[in-house]
């Protein structure tokens, strides 16, 4: 049962608590799913100065997208623009998941821009979750795209030597899955 009211702003709902906690994110997801108009309010929460709120908003958006990806189509430009410019790792890894889910909905131009955004995050990020989620998306997209596959192969080889076991293992798995 939800403790929140339909009128409670997501930015208030998602404030406070421990920085490793999702707090009331599950409530925010259910509220957004019950009222599509509130998805825009969730997106607006990514502009909050509070990093914890942005992390929870990103998580909520990814969970809503998992269940209702068609609701995100009107926000693709926003995802590729202002959201893609957010340098916060927790936003970046949720963005990779959202874009991966939206692949069938992306135009050719949007797909190209999404690919460039994820390639940038894969080469620049030092966050293990960003690297793993971004590898997942790009590895899926590389199937049937020889140019992306060639580029990704080099990055996966580099990441397969990463000191962090989860990154190295994921890179090696994706590398093994690429056609020879």
Secondary structure in CASP SS format (residue, H / E / C, confidence):
PFRMAT SS
TARGET T0000
AUTHOR 0000-0000-0000
METHOD secondary structure of the structure
MODEL  1
X C 1.00
X C 1.00
X C 1.00
X C 1.00
X C 1.00
X C 1.00
X C 1.00
X C 1.00
X C 1.00
X H 1.00
X H 1.00
X H 1.00
X H 1.00
X C 1.00
X C 1.00
X C 1.00
X C 1.00
X C 1.00
X C 1.00
X C 1.00
X C 1.00
X C 1.00
X C 1.00
X C 1.00
X H 1.00
X H 1.00
X H 1.00
X H 1.00
X H 1.00
X H 1.00
X H 1.00
X H 1.00
X H 1.00
X H 1.00
X C 1.00
X C 1.00
X C 1.00
X H 1.00
X H 1.00
X H 1.00
X H 1.00
X H 1.00
X H 1.00
X H 1.00
X H 1.00
X H 1.00
X H 1.00
X C 1.00
X C 1.00
X C 1.00
X H 1.00
X H 1.00
X H 1.00
X H 1.00
X H 1.00
X H 1.00
X H 1.00
X H 1.00
X H 1.00
X H 1.00
X H 1.00
X H 1.00
X H 1.00
X H 1.00
X H 1.00
X H 1.00
X H 1.00
X C 1.00
X H 1.00
X H 1.00
X H 1.00
X H 1.00
X H 1.00
X H 1.00
X H 1.00
X H 1.00
X H 1.00
X H 1.00
X H 1.00
X H 1.00
X H 1.00
X H 1.00
X H 1.00
X C 1.00
X C 1.00
X C 1.00
X C 1.00
X C 1.00
X H 1.00
X H 1.00
X H 1.00
X H 1.00
X H 1.00
X H 1.00
X H 1.00
X H 1.00
X H 1.00
X H 1.00
X H 1.00
X H 1.00
X H 1.00
X H 1.00
X H 1.00
X H 1.00
X H 1.00
X C 1.00
X C 1.00
X H 1.00
X H 1.00
X H 1.00
X H 1.00
X H 1.00
X H 1.00
X H 1.00
X H 1.00
X H 1.00
X H 1.00
X H 1.00
X H 1.00
X H 1.00
X H 1.00
X H 1.00
X H 1.00
X H 1.00
X C 1.00
X C 1.00
X C 1.00
X H 1.00
X H 1.00
X H 1.00
X H 1.00
X H 1.00
X H 1.00
X H 1.00
X H 1.00
X H 1.00
X H 1.00
X H 1.00
X H 1.00
X H 1.00
X H 1.00
X H 1.00
X C 1.00
X C 1.00
X C 1.00
X H 1.00
X H 1.00
X H 1.00
X H 1.00
X H 1.00
X H 1.00
X H 1.00
X H 1.00
X H 1.00
X H 1.00
X H 1.00
X H 1.00
X H 1.00
X H 1.00
X C 1.00
X C 1.00
X C 1.00
X C 1.00
X C 1.00
X H 1.00
X H 1.00
X H 1.00
X H 1.00
X H 1.00
X H 1.00
X H 1.00
X H 1.00
X H 1.00
X H 1.00
X H 1.00
X H 1.00
X H 1.00
X C 1.00
X C 1.00
X C 1.00
END
